[in-house]
Amino acid sequence: MNGLEIAFQLNNEKDTEVVTALGNLTGNYFKNNENVDISWRIFHVTLDKDKYYRVLYRGKKVNDLHPEIKKKIKEKFNELSKMDFNSLMDLYKKSMEDKNFTVINVRDVTEEYDLWQDPLWNYI
């Protein structure tokens, strides 16, 4: 697998807002503050009866990211995920005012069980 995948579930009616904020705040932090050549996609995945979210981060040119950057992305994502909803959304709204802030929206995808490969990387 190229890049970094973060998969998780939330159980709140404001899921999409939270997921979009987490994915975009993390991606933009590394793009704008750490000068990492990074791109990302955010998916709402339906797999049979299960629904969950995936955020995929990868390098723009070489697709994969350095292991240390992957570790830092996980830590930043985890740090942001511990914020309460209002603080997270305030930070997100303030961050979106920056002209260099990239907003990636959630895409819905449906998958079928395939024990041989993970097709999600093909969507990117």
N, CA, C and O atoms as a GROMACS GRO file, in nm:
protein
  496
    1MET      N    1   0.084  -0.118   0.000
    1MET     CA    2   0.000   0.000   0.000
    1MET      C    3   0.088   0.124   0.000
    1MET      O    4   0.189   0.130   0.071
    2ASN      N    5   0.050   0.221  -0.079
    2ASN     CA    6   0.120   0.349  -0.082
    2ASN      C    7   0.050   0.447   0.008
    2ASN      O    8  -0.073   0.447   0.016
    3GLY      N    9   0.125   0.531   0.076
    3GLY     CA   10   0.066   0.633   0.160
    3GLY      C   11   0.023   0.580   0.294
    3GLY      O   12   0.069   0.476   0.340
    4LEU      N   13  -0.066   0.655   0.357
    4LEU     CA   14  -0.115   0.623   0.492
    4LEU      C   15  -0.267   0.623   0.490
    4LEU      O   16  -0.329   0.716   0.438
    5GLU      N   17  -0.326   0.521   0.546
    5GLU     CA   18  -0.471   0.510   0.556
    5GLU      C   19  -0.511   0.516   0.703
    5GLU      O   20  -0.454   0.445   0.786
    6ILE      N   21  -0.608   0.602   0.734
    6ILE     CA   22  -0.665   0.608   0.868
    6ILE      C   23  -0.813   0.575   0.852
    6ILE      O   24  -0.886   0.649   0.788
    7ALA      N   25  -0.856   0.464   0.911
    7ALA     CA   26  -0.996   0.421   0.902
    7ALA      C   27  -1.057   0.425   1.041
    7ALA      O   28  -0.993   0.386   1.139
    8PHE      N   29  -1.182   0.472   1.050
    8PHE     CA   30  -1.247   0.484   1.180
    8PHE      C   31  -1.397   0.500   1.163
    8PHE      O   32  -1.446   0.528   1.053
    9GLN      N   33  -1.469   0.482   1.273
    9GLN     CA   34  -1.614   0.500   1.276
    9GLN      C   35  -1.648   0.607   1.378
    9GLN      O   36  -1.578   0.623   1.478
   10LEU      N   37  -1.754   0.680   1.352
   10LEU     CA   38  -1.808   0.776   1.445
   10LEU      C   39  -1.957   0.747   1.458
   10LEU      O   40  -2.017   0.690   1.367
   11ASN      N   41  -2.016   0.784   1.570
   11ASN     CA   42  -2.160   0.762   1.584
   11ASN      C   43  -2.228   0.890   1.632
   11ASN      O   44  -2.270   0.902   1.747
   12ASN      N   45  -2.237   0.984   1.540
   12ASN     CA   46  -2.297   1.113   1.569
   12ASN      C   47  -2.354   1.167   1.438
   12ASN      O   48  -2.298   1.140   1.332
   13GLU      N   49  -2.462   1.242   1.445
   13GLU     CA   50  -2.522   1.294   1.322
   13GLU      C   51  -2.432   1.396   1.254
   13GLU      O   52  -2.455   1.429   1.138
   14LYS      N   53  -2.331   1.447   1.322
   14LYS     CA   54  -2.241   1.546   1.264
   14LYS      C   55  -2.112   1.482   1.213
   14LYS      O   56  -2.009   1.549   1.201
   15ASP      N   57  -2.117   1.352   1.184
   15ASP     CA   58  -1.999   1.277   1.140
   15ASP      C   59  -1.924   1.343   1.026
   15ASP      O   60  -1.802   1.359   1.033
   16THR      N   61  -1.995   1.380   0.921
   16THR     CA   62  -1.930   1.432   0.801
   16THR      C   63  -1.853   1.560   0.832
   16THR      O   64  -1.743   1.579   0.782
   17GLU      N   65  -1.910   1.646   0.914
   17GLU     CA   66  -1.841   1.770   0.951
   17GLU      C   67  -1.711   1.739   1.026
   17GLU      O   68  -1.607   1.799   0.999
   18VAL      N   69  -1.719   1.646   1.119
   18VAL     CA   70  -1.602   1.610   1.200
   18VAL      C   71  -1.495   1.546   1.112
   18VAL      O   72  -1.377   1.582   1.121
   19VAL      N   73  -1.535   1.453   1.027
   19VAL     CA   74  -1.440   1.383   0.941
   19VAL      C   75  -1.373   1.480   0.845
   19VAL      O   76  -1.251   1.475   0.826
   20THR      N   77  -1.451   1.568   0.785
   20THR     CA   78  -1.395   1.668   0.693
   20THR      C   79  -1.296   1.758   0.766
   20THR      O   80  -1.188   1.787   0.715
   21ALA      N   81  -1.333   1.802   0.885
   21ALA     CA   82  -1.243   1.889   0.963
   21ALA      C   83  -1.114   1.815   0.998
   21ALA      O   84  -1.005   1.869   0.979
   22LEU      N   85  -1.125   1.693   1.049
   22LEU     CA   86  -1.006   1.616   1.088
   22LEU      C   87  -0.914   1.592   0.968
   22LEU      O   88  -0.793   1.616   0.977
   23GLY      N   89  -0.971   1.546   0.859
   23GLY     CA   90  -0.891   1.516   0.740
   23GLY      C   91  -0.823   1.638   0.683
   23GLY      O   92  -0.704   1.635   0.651
   24ASN      N   93  -0.899   1.747   0.670
   24ASN     CA   94  -0.843   1.868   0.609
   24ASN      C   95  -0.747   1.943   0.702
   24ASN      O   96  -0.646   1.995   0.655
   25LEU      N   97  -0.777   1.949   0.830
   25LEU     CA   98  -0.684   2.015   0.923
   25LEU      C   99  -0.550   1.942   0.926
   25LEU      O  100  -0.445   2.004   0.925
   26THR      N  101  -0.555   1.809   0.930
   26THR     CA  102  -0.431   1.730   0.933
   26THR      C  103  -0.354   1.747   0.803
   26THR      O  104  -0.234   1.775   0.806
   27GLY      N  105  -0.420   1.730   0.690
   27GLY     CA  106  -0.352   1.743   0.560
   27GLY      C  107  -0.292   1.880   0.540
   27GLY      O  108  -0.177   1.892   0.496
   28ASN      N  109  -0.368   1.983   0.571
   28ASN     CA  110  -0.318   2.120   0.554
   28ASN      C  111  -0.205   2.153   0.650
   28ASN      O  112  -0.116   2.230   0.616
   29TYR      N  113  -0.209   2.097   0.770
   29TYR     CA  114  -0.099   2.120   0.864
   29TYR      C  115   0.033   2.074   0.802
   29TYR      O  116   0.132   2.146   0.806
   30PHE      N  117   0.033   1.955   0.744
   30PHE     CA  118   0.157   1.903   0.686
   30PHE      C  119   0.192   1.971   0.555
   30PHE      O  120   0.310   1.988   0.524
   31LYS      N  121   0.093   2.010   0.478
   31LYS     CA  122   0.119   2.081   0.351
   31LYS      C  123   0.174   2.220   0.377
   31LYS      O  124   0.272   2.261   0.314
   32ASN      N  125   0.113   2.293   0.470
   32ASN     CA  126   0.148   2.433   0.490
   32ASN      C  127   0.251   2.458   0.600
   32ASN      O  128   0.330   2.553   0.588
   33ASN      N  129   0.254   2.378   0.704
   33ASN     CA  130   0.345   2.404   0.817
   33ASN      C  131   0.470   2.317   0.813
   33ASN      O  132   0.576   2.359   0.859
   34GLU      N  133   0.460   2.198   0.759
   34GLU     CA  134   0.574   2.106   0.756
   34GLU      C  135   0.634   2.096   0.615
   34GLU      O  136   0.733   2.026   0.594
   35ASN      N  137   0.573   2.166   0.519
   35ASN     CA  138   0.620   2.165   0.380
   35ASN      C  139   0.632   2.025   0.321
   35ASN      O  140   0.727   1.994   0.249
   36VAL      N  141   0.535   1.939   0.354
   36VAL     CA  142   0.531   1.803   0.299
   36VAL      C  143   0.452   1.808   0.168
   36VAL      O  144   0.346   1.871   0.161
   37ASP      N  145   0.503   1.743   0.066
   37ASP     CA  146   0.436   1.734  -0.063
   37ASP      C  147   0.327   1.628  -0.050
   37ASP      O  148   0.350   1.510  -0.080
   38ILE      N  149   0.207   1.668  -0.004
   38ILE     CA  150   0.105   1.573   0.037
   38ILE      C  151  -0.028   1.601  -0.032
   38ILE      O  152  -0.063   1.715  -0.061
   39SER      N  153  -0.101   1.494  -0.057
   39SER     CA  154  -0.240   1.505  -0.103
   39SER      C  155  -0.321   1.409  -0.017
   39SER      O  156  -0.265   1.319   0.046
   40TRP      N  157  -0.452   1.428  -0.016
   40TRP     CA  158  -0.536   1.341   0.065
   40TRP      C  159  -0.676   1.332   0.006
   40TRP      O  160  -0.719   1.418  -0.070
   41ARG      N  161  -0.744   1.225   0.043
   41ARG     CA  162  -0.882   1.201   0.004
   41ARG      C  163  -0.956   1.151   0.127
   41ARG      O  164  -0.899   1.085   0.214
   42ILE      N  165  -1.085   1.184   0.133
   42ILE     CA  166  -1.168   1.145   0.246
   42ILE      C  167  -1.287   1.066   0.192
   42ILE      O  168  -1.357   1.114   0.103
   43PHE      N  169  -1.309   0.947   0.244
   43PHE     CA  170  -1.414   0.859   0.194
   43PHE      C  171  -1.510   0.816   0.305
   43PHE      O  172  -1.469   0.791   0.418
   44HIS      N  173  -1.637   0.809   0.269
   44HIS     CA  174  -1.738   0.744   0.354
   44HIS      C  175  -1.765   0.612   0.285
   44HIS      O  176  -1.824   0.608   0.177
   45VAL      N  177  -1.723   0.504   0.347
   45VAL     CA  178  -1.723   0.372   0.284
   45VAL      C  179  -1.841   0.290   0.334
   45VAL      O  180  -1.866   0.282   0.455
   46THR      N  181  -1.912   0.229   0.241
   46THR     CA  182  -2.016   0.132   0.275
   46THR      C  183  -1.964  -0.004   0.230
   46THR      O  184  -1.934  -0.024   0.112
   47LEU      N  185  -1.952  -0.094   0.324
   47LEU     CA  186  -1.905  -0.229   0.297
   47LEU      C  187  -2.006  -0.324   0.358
   47LEU      O  188  -2.009  -0.344   0.479
   48ASP      N  189  -2.091  -0.383   0.271
   48ASP     CA  190  -2.201  -0.469   0.316
   48ASP      C  191  -2.292  -0.385   0.406
   48ASP      O  192  -2.352  -0.288   0.359
   49LYS      N  193  -2.304  -0.420   0.533
   49LYS     CA  194  -2.389  -0.344   0.626
   49LYS      C  195  -2.308  -0.247   0.711
   49LYS      O  196  -2.364  -0.175   0.793
   50ASP      N  197  -2.178  -0.244   0.693
   50ASP     CA  198  -2.091  -0.158   0.771
   50ASP      C  199  -2.067  -0.026   0.700
   50ASP      O  200  -2.058  -0.021   0.577
   51LYS      N  201  -2.057   0.079   0.779
   51LYS     CA  202  -2.023   0.211   0.727
   51LYS      C  203  -1.911   0.267   0.814
   51LYS      O  204  -1.916   0.259   0.937
   52TYR      N  205  -1.811   0.324   0.749
   52TYR     CA  206  -1.700   0.383   0.821
   52TYR      C  207  -1.633   0.486   0.731
   52TYR      O  208  -1.670   0.502   0.615
   53TYR      N  209  -1.536   0.556   0.787
   53TYR     CA  210  -1.464   0.659   0.713
   53TYR      C  211  -1.319   0.617   0.694
   53TYR      O  212  -1.261   0.547   0.776
   54ARG      N  213  -1.262   0.662   0.582
   54ARG     CA  214  -1.120   0.643   0.554
   54ARG      C  215  -1.064   0.776   0.507
   54ARG      O  216  -1.121   0.844   0.422
   55VAL      N  217  -0.951   0.810   0.564
   55VAL     CA  218  -0.877   0.926   0.516
   55VAL      C  219  -0.744   0.871   0.465
   55VAL      O  220  -0.672   0.802   0.538
   56LEU      N  221  -0.711   0.903   0.341
   56LEU     CA  222  -0.589   0.852   0.278
   56LEU      C  223  -0.495   0.968   0.250
   56LEU      O  224  -0.533   1.065   0.184
   57TYR      N  225  -0.374   0.959   0.300
   57TYR     CA  226  -0.271   1.060   0.277
   57TYR      C  227  -0.160   0.995   0.195
   57TYR      O  228  -0.122   0.880   0.218
   58ARG      N  229  -0.110   1.070   0.098
   58ARG     CA  230   0.003   1.020   0.019
   58ARG      C  231   0.083   1.137  -0.034
   58ARG      O  232   0.036   1.251  -0.035
   59GLY      N  233   0.204   1.107  -0.078
   59GLY     CA  234   0.287   1.209  -0.139
   59GLY      C  235   0.237   1.238  -0.278
   59GLY      O  236   0.186   1.148  -0.346
   60LYS      N  237   0.249   1.361  -0.323
   60LYS     CA  238   0.198   1.398  -0.456
   60LYS      C  239   0.281   1.337  -0.569
   60LYS      O  240   0.226   1.299  -0.672
   61LYS      N  241   0.412   1.329  -0.550
   61LYS     CA  242   0.498   1.283  -0.660
   61LYS      C  243   0.533   1.135  -0.649
   61LYS      O  244   0.529   1.064  -0.750
   62VAL      N  245   0.568   1.088  -0.531
   62VAL     CA  246   0.613   0.950  -0.518
   62VAL      C  247   0.507   0.861  -0.454
   62VAL      O  248   0.532   0.742  -0.431
   63ASN      N  249   0.391   0.914  -0.426
   63ASN     CA  250   0.278   0.846  -0.364
   63ASN      C  251   0.300   0.809  -0.218
   63ASN      O  252   0.215   0.839  -0.134
   64ASP      N  253   0.412   0.745  -0.186
   64ASP     CA  254   0.433   0.704  -0.048
   64ASP      C  255   0.492   0.820   0.034
   64ASP      O  256   0.543   0.917  -0.022
   65LEU      N  257   0.482   0.807   0.164
   65LEU     CA  258   0.535   0.907   0.256
   65LEU      C  259   0.644   0.844   0.342
   65LEU      O  260   0.643   0.723   0.364
   66HIS      N  261   0.736   0.924   0.388
   66HIS     CA  262   0.842   0.878   0.476
   66HIS      C  263   0.780   0.823   0.604
   66HIS      O  264   0.683   0.880   0.654
   67PRO      N  265   0.833   0.713   0.659
   67PRO     CA  266   0.776   0.655   0.781
   67PRO      C  267   0.764   0.754   0.897
   67PRO      O  268   0.668   0.746   0.975
   68GLU      N  269   0.858   0.846   0.910
   68GLU     CA  270   0.850   0.946   1.017
   68GLU      C  271   0.732   1.041   0.994
   68GLU      O  272   0.666   1.082   1.090
   69ILE      N  273   0.707   1.078   0.869
   69ILE     CA  274   0.592   1.164   0.836
   69ILE      C  275   0.462   1.089   0.864
   69ILE      O  276   0.367   1.147   0.917
   70LYS      N  277   0.457   0.962   0.830
   70LYS     CA  278   0.337   0.882   0.860
   70LYS      C  279   0.308   0.882   1.009
   70LYS      O  280   0.193   0.897   1.051
   71LYS      N  281   0.411   0.866   1.088
   71LYS     CA  282   0.395   0.866   1.234
   71LYS      C  283   0.342   1.002   1.282
   71LYS      O  284   0.251   1.008   1.365
   72LYS      N  285   0.399   1.109   1.228
   72LYS     CA  286   0.356   1.244   1.268
   72LYS      C  287   0.212   1.272   1.225
   72LYS      O  288   0.137   1.338   1.297
   73ILE      N  289   0.172   1.223   1.107
   73ILE     CA  290   0.035   1.242   1.061
   73ILE      C  291  -0.062   1.172   1.157
   73ILE      O  292  -0.163   1.230   1.196
   74LYS      N  293  -0.031   1.049   1.194
   74LYS     CA  294  -0.116   0.976   1.290
   74LYS      C  295  -0.128   1.051   1.421
   74LYS      O  296  -0.236   1.062   1.478
   75GLU      N  297  -0.016   1.104   1.469
   75GLU     CA  298  -0.016   1.178   1.596
   75GLU      C  299  -0.100   1.304   1.585
   75GLU      O  300  -0.177   1.335   1.676
   76LYS      N  301  -0.086   1.378   1.476
   76LYS     CA  302  -0.163   1.502   1.457
   76LYS      C  303  -0.312   1.472   1.445
   76LYS      O  304  -0.395   1.540   1.506
   77PHE      N  305  -0.346   1.370   1.368
   77PHE     CA  306  -0.486   1.330   1.352
   77PHE      C  307  -0.545   1.292   1.486
   77PHE      O  308  -0.657   1.332   1.519
   78ASN      N  309  -0.471   1.214   1.564
   78ASN     CA  310  -0.516   1.171   1.697
   78ASN      C  311  -0.533   1.291   1.790
   78ASN      O  312  -0.631   1.299   1.865
   79GLU      N  313  -0.439   1.383   1.786
   79GLU     CA  314  -0.447   1.505   1.868
   79GLU      C  315  -0.574   1.584   1.836
   79GLU      O  316  -0.645   1.627   1.927
   80LEU      N  317  -0.602   1.602   1.708
   80LEU     CA  318  -0.722   1.676   1.667
   80LEU      C  319  -0.850   1.601   1.703
   80LEU      O  320  -0.951   1.662   1.738
   81SER      N  321  -0.846   1.468   1.694
   81SER     CA  322  -0.966   1.389   1.722
   81SER      C  323  -1.007   1.394   1.869
   81SER      O  324  -1.120   1.359   1.903
   82LYS      N  325  -0.917   1.436   1.955
   82LYS     CA  326  -0.948   1.445   2.099
   82LYS      C  327  -1.012   1.579   2.136
   82LYS      O  328  -1.055   1.598   2.249
   83MET      N  329  -1.018   1.672   2.041
   83MET     CA  330  -1.081   1.801   2.067
   83MET      C  331  -1.232   1.784   2.075
   83MET      O  332  -1.289   1.696   2.010
   84ASP      N  333  -1.299   1.869   2.154
   84ASP     CA  334  -1.445   1.864   2.155
   84ASP      C  335  -1.496   1.924   2.024
   84ASP      O  336  -1.424   1.998   1.957
   85PHE      N  337  -1.620   1.892   1.990
   85PHE     CA  338  -1.678   1.930   1.861
   85PHE      C  339  -1.668   2.080   1.834
   85PHE      O  340  -1.622   2.120   1.727
   86ASN      N  341  -1.709   2.162   1.928
   86ASN     CA  342  -1.711   2.307   1.906
   86ASN      C  343  -1.571   2.364   1.885
   86ASN      O  344  -1.551   2.450   1.798
   87SER      N  345  -1.474   2.317   1.962
   87SER     CA  346  -1.336   2.366   1.945
   87SER      C  347  -1.280   2.324   1.810
   87SER      O  348  -1.213   2.402   1.742
   88LEU      N  349  -1.308   2.200   1.771
   88LEU     CA  350  -1.261   2.150   1.642
   88LEU      C  351  -1.322   2.231   1.528
   88LEU      O  352  -1.251   2.271   1.436
   89MET      N  353  -1.451   2.255   1.533
   89MET     CA  354  -1.517   2.329   1.426
   89MET      C  355  -1.474   2.475   1.423
   89MET      O  356  -1.463   2.534   1.315
   90ASP      N  357  -1.449   2.536   1.540
   90ASP     CA  358  -1.397   2.673   1.543
   90ASP      C  359  -1.260   2.680   1.477
   90ASP      O  360  -1.234   2.771   1.397
   91LEU      N  361  -1.173   2.585   1.509
   91LEU     CA  362  -1.040   2.579   1.448
   91LEU      C  363  -1.052   2.559   1.297
   91LEU      O  364  -0.979   2.622   1.220
   92TYR      N  365  -1.141   2.472   1.256
   92TYR     CA  366  -1.160   2.443   1.113
   92TYR      C  367  -1.208   2.568   1.038
   92TYR      O  368  -1.154   2.602   0.933
   93LYS      N  369  -1.309   2.635   1.092
   93LYS     CA  370  -1.363   2.755   1.026
   93LYS      C  371  -1.258   2.866   1.018
   93LYS      O  372  -1.247   2.934   0.916
   94LYS      N  373  -1.181   2.882   1.124
   94LYS     CA  374  -1.075   2.983   1.123
   94LYS      C  375  -0.967   2.946   1.020
   94LYS      O  376  -0.917   3.032   0.948
   95SER      N  377  -0.931   2.818   1.015
   95SER     CA  378  -0.827   2.772   0.922
   95SER      C  379  -0.870   2.788   0.776
   95SER      O  380  -0.786   2.815   0.690
   96MET      N  381  -0.999   2.772   0.748
   96MET     CA  382  -1.048   2.784   0.610
   96MET      C  383  -1.038   2.926   0.556
   96MET      O  384  -1.048   2.946   0.435
   97GLU      N  385  -1.019   3.023   0.643
   97GLU     CA  386  -1.003   3.162   0.598
   97GLU      C  387  -0.869   3.184   0.529
   97GLU      O  388  -0.854   3.280   0.453
   98ASP      N  389  -0.772   3.097   0.555
   98ASP     CA  390  -0.639   3.107   0.492
   98ASP      C  391  -0.650   3.067   0.346
   98ASP      O  392  -0.706   2.962   0.314
   99LYS      N  393  -0.597   3.149   0.257
   99LYS     CA  394  -0.607   3.120   0.113
   99LYS      C  395  -0.530   2.994   0.072
   99LYS      O  396  -0.558   2.938  -0.034
  100ASN      N  397  -0.435   2.950   0.153
  100ASN     CA  398  -0.358   2.829   0.122
  100ASN      C  399  -0.421   2.703   0.178
  100ASN      O  400  -0.366   2.594   0.164
  101PHE      N  401  -0.537   2.716   0.241
  101PHE     CA  402  -0.604   2.602   0.303
  101PHE      C  403  -0.685   2.527   0.196
  101PHE      O  404  -0.772   2.584   0.132
  102THR      N  405  -0.655   2.399   0.179
  102THR     CA  406  -0.722   2.315   0.081
  102THR      C  407  -0.836   2.239   0.148
  102THR      O  408  -0.817   2.179   0.254
  103VAL      N  409  -0.954   2.242   0.087
  103VAL     CA  410  -1.069   2.168   0.140
  103VAL      C  411  -1.098   2.051   0.046
  103VAL      O  412  -1.125   2.069  -0.072
  104ILE      N  413  -1.092   1.931   0.102
  104ILE     CA  414  -1.128   1.809   0.031
  104ILE      C  415  -1.258   1.760   0.093
  104ILE      O  416  -1.267   1.743   0.215
  105ASN      N  417  -1.358   1.737   0.010
  105ASN     CA  418  -1.488   1.690   0.059
  105ASN      C  419  -1.493   1.538   0.068
  105ASN      O  420  -1.414   1.468   0.004
  106VAL      N  421  -1.585   1.489   0.146
  106VAL     CA  422  -1.605   1.345   0.165
  106VAL      C  423  -1.671   1.288   0.039
  106VAL      O  424  -1.768   1.342  -0.012
  107ARG      N  425  -1.615   1.178  -0.008
  107ARG     CA  426  -1.675   1.105  -0.121
  107ARG      C  427  -1.734   0.975  -0.070
  107ARG      O  428  -1.671   0.904   0.009
  108ASP      N  429  -1.855   0.943  -0.114
  108ASP     CA  430  -1.917   0.816  -0.078
  108ASP      C  431  -1.871   0.709  -0.176
  108ASP      O  432  -1.874   0.729  -0.297
  109VAL      N  433  -1.829   0.595  -0.121
  109VAL     CA  434  -1.791   0.481  -0.204
  109VAL      C  435  -1.854   0.355  -0.145
  109VAL      O  436  -1.873   0.344  -0.024
  110THR      N  437  -1.885   0.261  -0.232
  110THR     CA  438  -1.938   0.132  -0.190
  110THR      C  439  -1.837   0.027  -0.230
  110THR      O  440  -1.789   0.025  -0.344
  111GLU      N  441  -1.806  -0.060  -0.137
  111GLU     CA  442  -1.711  -0.167  -0.165
  111GLU      C  443  -1.776  -0.302  -0.142
  111GLU      O  444  -1.875  -0.314  -0.069
  112GLU      N  445  -1.719  -0.401  -0.203
  112GLU     CA  446  -1.758  -0.539  -0.178
  112GLU      C  447  -1.637  -0.608  -0.119
  112GLU      O  448  -1.523  -0.569  -0.142
  113TYR      N  449  -1.663  -0.712  -0.042
  113TYR     CA  450  -1.553  -0.786   0.017
  113TYR      C  451  -1.466  -0.847  -0.091
  113TYR      O  452  -1.515  -0.916  -0.180
  114ASP      N  453  -1.338  -0.820  -0.083
  114ASP     CA  454  -1.239  -0.877  -0.173
  114ASP      C  455  -1.119  -0.913  -0.088
  114ASP      O  456  -1.046  -0.825  -0.042
  115LEU      N  457  -1.098  -1.040  -0.069
  115LEU     CA  458  -0.990  -1.084   0.019
  115LEU      C  459  -0.853  -1.073  -0.046
  115LEU      O  460  -0.751  -1.098   0.019
  116TRP      N  461  -0.849  -1.037  -0.173
  116TRP     CA  462  -0.721  -1.035  -0.243
  116TRP      C  463  -0.658  -0.897  -0.249
  116TRP      O  464  -0.536  -0.886  -0.253
  117GLN      N  465  -0.738  -0.792  -0.250
  117GLN     CA  466  -0.680  -0.659  -0.256
  117GLN      C  467  -0.776  -0.556  -0.199
  117GLN      O  468  -0.896  -0.580  -0.188
  118ASP      N  469  -0.721  -0.444  -0.164
  118ASP     CA  470  -0.799  -0.331  -0.116
  118ASP      C  471  -0.814  -0.234  -0.232
  118ASP      O  472  -0.717  -0.167  -0.268
  119PRO      N  473  -0.934  -0.224  -0.293
  119PRO     CA  474  -0.951  -0.142  -0.413
  119PRO      C  475  -0.956   0.007  -0.389
  119PRO      O  476  -0.953   0.084  -0.486
  120LEU      N  477  -0.963   0.052  -0.264
  120LEU     CA  478  -0.982   0.195  -0.239
  120LEU      C  479  -0.870   0.279  -0.298
  120LEU      O  480  -0.894   0.391  -0.342
  121TRP      N  481  -0.747   0.227  -0.300
  121TRP     CA  482  -0.635   0.303  -0.354
  121TRP      C  483  -0.651   0.326  -0.504
  121TRP      O  484  -0.587   0.415  -0.560
  122ASN      N  485  -0.736   0.247  -0.570
  122ASN     CA  486  -0.759   0.267  -0.712
  122ASN      C  487  -0.845   0.389  -0.741
  122ASN      O  488  -0.845   0.437  -0.855
  123TYR      N  489  -0.918   0.440  -0.643
  123TYR     CA  490  -1.007   0.554  -0.663
  123TYR      C  491  -0.930   0.686  -0.671
  123TYR      O  492  -0.982   0.786  -0.720
  124ILE      N  493  -0.807   0.686  -0.625
  124ILE     CA  494  -0.732   0.810  -0.612
  124ILE      C  495  -0.668   0.847  -0.745
  124ILE      O  496  -0.600   0.949  -0.754
   0.00000   0.00000   0.00000
